[in-house]
Amino acid sequence: MPERKKRFVKANKQIIERDIGYAILTAEGYSTTDEVVFAEDGDMSLLGVRTIEGFSVMVDNIGHRFLPTNSFVC
């Protein structure tokens, strides 16, 4: 469910505004909570780096799977 609107700057410098909300995400046995953007027609869909960090995994590009890793704290 959308909670509020947020502005984003695309690579071509175009500013767009999209609804955002919160979700519990799961993939390959990993789960995390994250802010999600409600895309519109023509928007690309990507699993964001925040989600991957929340899963505490890294992406195995050859095996096309997640690999467990340690989370970093600053």
Order of alpha helices (4+ residues) and beta strands (2+ residues): beta-beta-beta-alpha-beta-beta
